[in-house]
Amino acid sequence: MRALSTIGRQPWLWAWGGAVLVWGATAVYTGGTGSGAVLSAALTFGSFFVIVALGQMFVITLGPGNVDLSIPACMTLAATVAMKTMAGSASMIPIGLALAMAIGLAVGTVNYGLIRLLSIPPIIATLSSSFIFQSAAIWWNRGLRVKPPTPLADFTTAKVAGIPVIAVVVILLAVIGHVVLTRTIYGRGVIAIGQNPRAAHLAGIKVERIRAATYMASAMLAGLCGFVLAGFSGGAALNMGEEYLLSSIAVVVIGGTSVAGGYANVPGLWGAALFLFLLVTMLNTFGAGAGVRLVLTGLIIIGVIVAASGGRQRA
């Protein structure tokens, strides 16, 4: 009973419970028709949300005011440069991936430089830099949509027994993120800084080094997401990252991570990502209009966040 009570207080349970409920409701409404395809699609699109949300989670865990709003622009710039450099050549895939990650590293470095050297609040610094990176993507793209190499496209759409391969890879990435958060000095340092940065500094934690590494990691994950998303969608587009701005934050919060910092939850990211995709799918299946769909989506998300926050406080 105690074990069940402990599990019931976990904030990630609400995100997963919500995902199961909306998927079940959709399946009942359609008589089970296409429910497997819907779940497969949720795993695929959820993978992209989880990649960027993982980086955003570490940033938000640093404490109040920490958020990365440059994710969409970083995704676009990394994908644009990588696709154009590879020019559809399979042999160039490693170079394209390295470029995407390097661009992410550069974006994270610039973001932290603005925050640290110019004392600009993170929300302003990352939003301001995003305009620069988006402009660079527009300049580099010049209206062209270069197709990804065939092996990259095949990887992002491949399935084994109906399960997307990319979902399996991202699940492993999330496991690594969980281990880093809970079992490493860096991860524990992020949590300590989020709880009390001054106390963390007095305890010998290199606060600014960890903050720098966190913003760089977030941008590198955004670059990685842009790379694989471009492979999945047939090339880089200038608006490819738009929906990931608020979604990356929503997935983190719905998944049980505290916006006040000092508490993060990796398992909840997958539950929240699936929940968001399946919620929109359910409302579309029910034939809800655009306005009604947005209102219901907002209300349901608020309900899940409130429930998850209550569970964390009781824990």
N, C-alpha and C positions, 0 to 999 in steps of 0.2 A: 504493500500500500504506500509506503514511504517513497519507493521508487516511482510509482505512478504519479504521486503528488508532486515530486520533483520535476518529472517530465511535463506535467500539466502547467507548471509555472514558467516553462521556457518560452521566451518571446517568439522564437522561430516557429512554434507550433501553430500560431494563428495564421501565419502566411501559408504554411503547408495545408492547414485545414481549409483555408479559403480557396486555395487552388483545387483541392479535391472536391469541394462543394460545387464550385462553378463548373468544373468539368463534368461532374455527375449530373448537374441540372441540364447542361447542354446535351448530354447523352440521352437523358430521359425525354427531353423535348423532341429530339430527332429520332427517337426509337433505337438509339445505338448506332445509327447510320453515320459513318465517317468519324466516329469517336476516336478510333485509333490514329487516323490521319491528323486529327486535331491535336492529339497529344504529341505526335511526332513533330508537327510544326511548332508546337509550344517549346519542345526541347531544343529545336534548332534556333528559333528566334530568341529564346531565353538565354542561350549560350552567349549571344552578343551582349545582352544586358548584363550578364554576370561578369563578363570580362572587365567592362568599364566600372561596374559597381564595386568590384573588388578593390580597385585602386581608390575609388571615391570613399569607400568605407574606411580605409586607413587614414585618409585625409580628415574626414569628419571626426574620427576617433581622437584626433589631436586636440580637440576642444572647441568651444564656441567660436564661431567666426571662420573656422577653417572649412573651406569648400573649394572644389576645383571646377570652375565654369568654362575652362578652356578645352574640355574634353571633345566637344563636337568639332571645333576647328582643328584640333590636333589629329583627330581621326581623318578628317578630310585632307589635310596637308600630307600626312603620312601615306595615305592610300594613293593620292594623286601622284606624288613623287615616285612611289614604289611601282605603280602600274606603268607609268610612262618610262621608267628606267628599264623595267623588265621587257616591255614592248611585246608581250605575249610569248616570250621565250622561256621554256621550262628550265633551261640551264641557269637562268638568271634569278630563279626563285630565292635561293639563299641570299643573294645580294639585295634583292628587293625587301626581304624580311629584315635584313640587317639595317637597311636604310630607314625602314619604318620605325624600328626600335631606336635608332640613332636620333631621328627627328623627335621622337617622344622624349628622349633624354634631354635634347636641346630645349624643348618646350618646357619641361619641368625645371630645368636650370634657370631659364629666363623668369619663369613664374616665381621661383623662390628668390631670385635676385631682386625682383621688384618688391617682394614682401620684406626681405631682410635689409637690403641696402637702402631702399627708399622709404621703408616703413609704411608701405601701402597696405591697407587691409586686404586679406586674401581674396575676398569676394570681388573687390574692385580690381585688384592686380590681375587675377585670372580672367576676368571679364574683359579688361582692357587689352590684355595680350591676345585674347582670342580674335579680336578684330585684325590684329597684325597678321596672325597665322592664317586666318581665313582669306585675307587679301593676298598673301603669298600663294595660297592654294589656287586662287582665281588666276593670278598671274602665271603660275606654272601650268595650269590646266589649259587655258586659252580655248575653251570650248570643246576640247577633245575628250572622247571617252574611250580610253584604250582598254581592250578586252584583257582579262587576266590570262595567264598561262593555263592551258588545259588541265595539267595535274593539280593546280591550286583550286580551280573551279570544281574538279571532280572530288577533291578532298572535302571541300566545304558542303557538298551536297550528298556525299556517300552515306549509305546506311547499311547496317549489319543487323539482320533480323528485325528490321523496322526501326532500329534505334540509330539516330544520326551519329556518325563518327565524331563530329565536332563536339557534340554534347558530352561524349565520353572523355574527350581531351580536356574540355573545360571543367568537368567534374574533378579530374585529376589536378587541374590548376587550382581549383577551390580548396582541395585537400591540402595542397602545398601552402596556400594562403592561410589556412587554419593552423597548420603546424608552425608557420612563421609567426603568427599572431600569439599563439599560446605557449610555444616551446623555445622561442629564441629570445636573446637579450633585446634585439631590435623590437620585436613585437610587444614584449612586456614594457619596453621603454615608451612605445606609442601610447599604450594604455595608461601608464603612469603620468605622462605629460598631459593627457586628456583629463585626468583626475585632478592634478595640481601641478602645473609646470614649475612653480617655484620649489615645491617639495622635491620634485624629480631632479631639479638642478642641484639642490643641496645633497641629494642622495648620490650624486656623482654621475648622473645620466647626462650624456652629451645631447642636450635638448635641440640645439640648432642643427647638429649633424643629422639627427633623426628626422627633424622636420624637412630638411633638404632632401634626404633620401626618400621620404614619403611622397613629396610632390613630384620628384623625378619618376618614382615607381608608378604613380597614378598616370602620368603622361605617357610612359612607356607602354602601359597596358592599353591606353587609348590608341596609341599607334598600332599596337598588335591587333586590336579590334578593327580598326580601319582597314588594315591589310586583309584580314580574313573576310570581312564584310564585303569588300570590293571583289574578292574572289567569288563570293556567293552570289552577289547581285549583278555580275557581269561587267564590272569596272567601277572606277571611282566617279562619284557625282558630287557636285558642290554642296548639295543639301543633304548628303548622306548621314551626317551626324546630328541633324536638328533634333530628332526625337530622343536622342540620348542625353540631352542636357538635363531636363527635369526627371527623365526616367531613371538615370543613374542615381539621383538623390532619392527618388521615391522607392526604388528597390532596396536601398540601404536602410531607409527608415522603416518601411514596412517589414523588412527582414529582422527587425529587432535591435538595430544599432542605435544608441542614444545620440540625438543631435546635440546634446550637451557635452559629448565627449566622454572618454574614459571607459566606454563599454562598447564592444563590437561583437558581431554575430555572423560568422561566415555561413553556417548551414541555412540561415534565414534568407540569404541572397537568392539561392535557387528557388526556394518556396515563393518568394516575392516576385521573382521574374516570371515564373510559371503562372502565378496568380494574375499578374497584370495582363499577360497575353490572353489567358483563358477568359478573363473577365470581359475584355473587349469582344472576344469571339462569341461569348454567350449572349451579350447584348445585341450583337449583329444578328445572331441566329434568331433571337426573339423578335427581330424586326424593329427595334427601338430606333427612333429618329436621332439625328445627330445631337440635337439639344438635350433630349431626354437621356441619351447615352452618356453625354459628358456629365450631367448632373448626377446620375446614378453612380457613375464611376467614381466621382469625387466623394460622394457620401459613403460608398462602400469602403473606399480607401481610408477615409477618416475613421470609420468604425474599426477597421483592422488595426490601424495605428494606435487608437485609444486602447483597444483590448490588449495589444502587445505591450504597450507601455505600462498598463496596469499590472500585467503579469510580471514584468521585470521589477516593478516597485515592491510587489509582495514577496518576490524572491529574496 
